[in-house]
Amino acid sequence: MQVGNTQLHVGPAGWSYDDWEGIVYPKPKPRGFRPPTFLSEYFNAIEVNSTFYRPPNPGYCERWVRDVAARPDFLYTAKLWQRFTHEREEHWMRKEVDLFRDGITPLAEADKLGALLVQFPWSFRYNRGSEQHLQEVVDEFGDLPLVVEVRHKGWIQDRALQFIESLGVGFCNIDQPAFRNNIPLTSYAFGPTGYLRLHGRNAEAWFDKEAGRDERYNYLYSDRELDEIQAALEEIADRVERMFVIANNHYRGQAVATGLQLIHRVTGEALEPPGQVGELYGLQR
């Protein structure tokens, strides 16, 4: 897909959700069903979540490449292992770096790794120590197409943004619930790759320790909110060569609805939604 001179890649964050069965995916699934292959009929990107929880298995990465062989323009993005972003009490070991790099290599060598998302939690606030930590991550993985996601509002100041840009990495703009110290929807573009990640705006569940993952990302964007997101998307796309828009409001396939809505808004292309997505979320078939 093209937006002006920019390659636009849109898709969901992850594909392994039990609540998608019978809504996004057929139920029962046919023999040999592969979620990346199925989703590649509607999108030209998927963000891989499993690499956040554990180093990728190179065999799995090779299979993911084969899964989308019929879609040459398709790209994956993947999250960096949380060992480098969330487990910051002890410095990582060389074998942990090698384990992740060896695992992700099949995607990179096949030119299917569009971006490696370095996702930090809200607790990762801007200070000199955070600068040093981020610099060390870039030193380890800077040959890969890194995009940095931070969530605390302290990063939205000139000094912090200039530091991120100086590292030669992309910036992940996010849409998340509007709390005082949360980063609002932004439209920054550093380098050739733009990234926009949509978490939904479920403020009630966002910081609720009792809320599970599904409830936190249980959100369907309104038309007015999609107007805001479209404006940010187009502003970023004007300044980059390649743009990723990843919908993370995954519960019950709402990310699929959001992705298809944005594709239609930006390109005019109207795809028939899979499964029950159209009926549940008001998308015309």
N, C-alpha and C positions, 0 to 999 in steps of 0.2 A: 504494500500500500504506500501511496505517496501523499504527502501534504506539502505542496509546493515542491521544493527541491529536497525535502527530507523524507527518508525512509521511516515509515511509521509501523511499529510493531505493538500489537495489542493482544492481551491475553490474561488469564487468571493466574493467581498465585496458588500453585499446587493443583493436584488432580485427585488425590487420594482422600475422598470424603465419603463416608458411608451415607450421609444424608443426600448425596447427589443421585443415589440409585432410585430410579423411578421418576426423577425430576429432570436431571440432565442426562444421565445414562439410562439405557434400556434395562429393564428388570423383568426377567433374569437377563444377565449379560450373555451374549452369544459366545460360543467357543472361540478362543483366540482373541477375545476383545482386548484392545490395548488403548487405555485412556489418552495417551499423547496423540495417537493416530486419529482417534475420534475427534478430539478437540482441534486438531490441525485442519479439520474441515471447516471450522468457523473462525479460527484465530491463527495468527502467524507468530505467536510467542507464548511461552509458558514460563513462569518463574518456578524453579525447582526448590521446594522447601526442605526436602529430606537432608540436603547437604548442610543445613544448619545444625541438625541434631547429631550427625555422625559424618565422618569422612565418606565421600562417595565411593561406591564400588565401581572400579573401572569397567567391569562387565556390564553393569547396569547402564553406565554412560554410553557404552557401545550400542546397547539395545535401544536407548532413547534416540540415538542418531538414526538407526534403522527405522524406528517407528515413524519418523517424519520424512523419510527419503522421497516420498512423492510430492513434497512441498519444499522446493529448493530455497524459497525465501524465508523459511521458518527458522527462528532462532530461539534458543533457550537462554534464560538468565538463571543464575544459581546463587544461593546464599553461601557466604563463607561460613565455615564451621564456627559454632559459638565458642569454641575453645579460645579463639582469637579476639572475640568481641565482648563476651559476657563473663567469662571465667578469668578475671583479671588479677586475682590475688597472687597467683604464681605465674611466672613467665613460662611460655610454652617451650617445648623441647624441639630439637631439630627433627627428631623422628616424627613428630606430630605435623610439622610443616611438610615433610616429605610424603607422609601418608595422604594428606589432603591433595597435594599437587599431583601425585601419582594417580589418584582417583579421578580427578577432573580432567586429566590430560586427553582422554579420548574425545571429549566434547570440544576442547580447544583445538586439537589437531584436525578435527573435522570441520573447523570454522563454523561451529554451531553454538559457541559460547558468546552470546552478544554482550553480556556484562556479568561481572561477579559482584554481588551486592554485599557490602561490608556493613551489616546492620547492627547498630549499637542501641542499647536500651535507653529509656528516658533518664536513667540514673547516670549515664555517661555525660557529664556536664563539661562545659568548656573551661579548661584551665591549662596550665603548663604541662601538668602530668598527662592530661588527655592528648595534648599535642604530641608529646613524646610517644605515647602508646600508638596513636594513629600513624606517626612517622614510621614506627617499627613494623607495623602491619604492611605499610606500603613498601618498605624495604624488602619484605619477604615475598610479596605477591604483585609488585608493581609492573611486572611484565604481562600480567593479565589485565583485561579491561575492567578496572575497578570503578565502582560507584559507591559513594559513602552515604549511608542513611543515619542521621542523628535526629533526636526527637525533642530534646530540651531546648527551650527558647533562647537560652544563653548562647547558642551557636549562631543566632541570627544577629550578628554584629559584624562590622567591617573587618575587624582584626581576625576573627574566627573564620569568616568566609574567605578572606584573602589567604589564610593559612591553608585551607582545604584546596583552594584553587592552585596554590603554589606546589602542591603535591602531584599535580598532573592527573588527578582523578576526577570522575564525574560526581555530580551532586544529585542525591535522590530527593526530589520534592515530594512531600507527603500531604495527604488530606487525612486528618484525624480529628477526634472530638476537640472542641474549643475550650480548653482550660487555660488558666492564666499563664502557666509556664510551658504549655505545649507550643511547638512550632505551628503556626498557621499555614494555610495553603500558600505556597510560594511558587515562583516561576524562574528559578535560577538555572543558568546553563553554563557549565564549565567544560571546555573541551568539545570534542566532536559528538559526544553521546549525551542525550537528554533522558531523564528518567522521572516518571511520575507514578507514585504508588498510592493507591486508594484504600484506606483502612475502614472507611465508613465513619459515621459520627454518632455511634452509640455511647453517649456520654455517661449514661446511667451505669453501664457495665464496665467501662474502660479501666477504671482503677479499683473495681470491686474484686477483692481477693476471693470471694465466693463464686464469682462468675467464671465459667469455663471458657475455653477458647471459642467455642461456637457462639456463645452468647455475646462475647466481646465484639465479634465481627458479624453479628446479625444486624444488617442494615441495608435498606434499599434507598437509593438516592432519589430525591424529588427532581422534577424538571428544573426548578430554580437552582438547585445545587449542581445539577449537571451543566447548567449554563456557566456557573463559576468554574467548574472543572474544565470545560471546553475552552474557556478563555485562557486559563493557565496553560493548557496543553498547546494551544496554538501559539502562544507567546514563546514557550520553550522551543517549539518546533522551528520557529523562524530563525533560531540561532545555532542549530545543531545540524549534523549530517544524518544522525540516526536517533530515533526517539522510541522509548519504551513506555507504554502505559500498562500498568499491572493492577488488576482489581483484586483486592484482598478481602472484600466483604463476602466471603465464600459461603456462608451458611445457606443451605438449601438452594444453592445455585445462583444466588443473587449476583455474584461476581460475573457469571456468564451473561446475565441480563445487562449489567452495567457495561461490560465490554462491547456487547453488540449495539447497545444504545450509542456509545461514543463513536464506534465505527460508522454508524449511520449518520450521526451528526456531522462528523468531520469529512467523510468521503462521499456521503450520499448513498452508499451501498447498503441495501436492506437484505440481510440474510435471514432465512427461515430459522427460527430458534429451535434448538434441540428439545426433545421430550416435552415436558410440561412447562418449560420456562416461559414461553409466550403467554400461555393462559394465566399462569400465576402472577406474572409481573407486568402484564399489560402491553406486551410487545406484539405488534401486528405480524401475522404470519404471511 
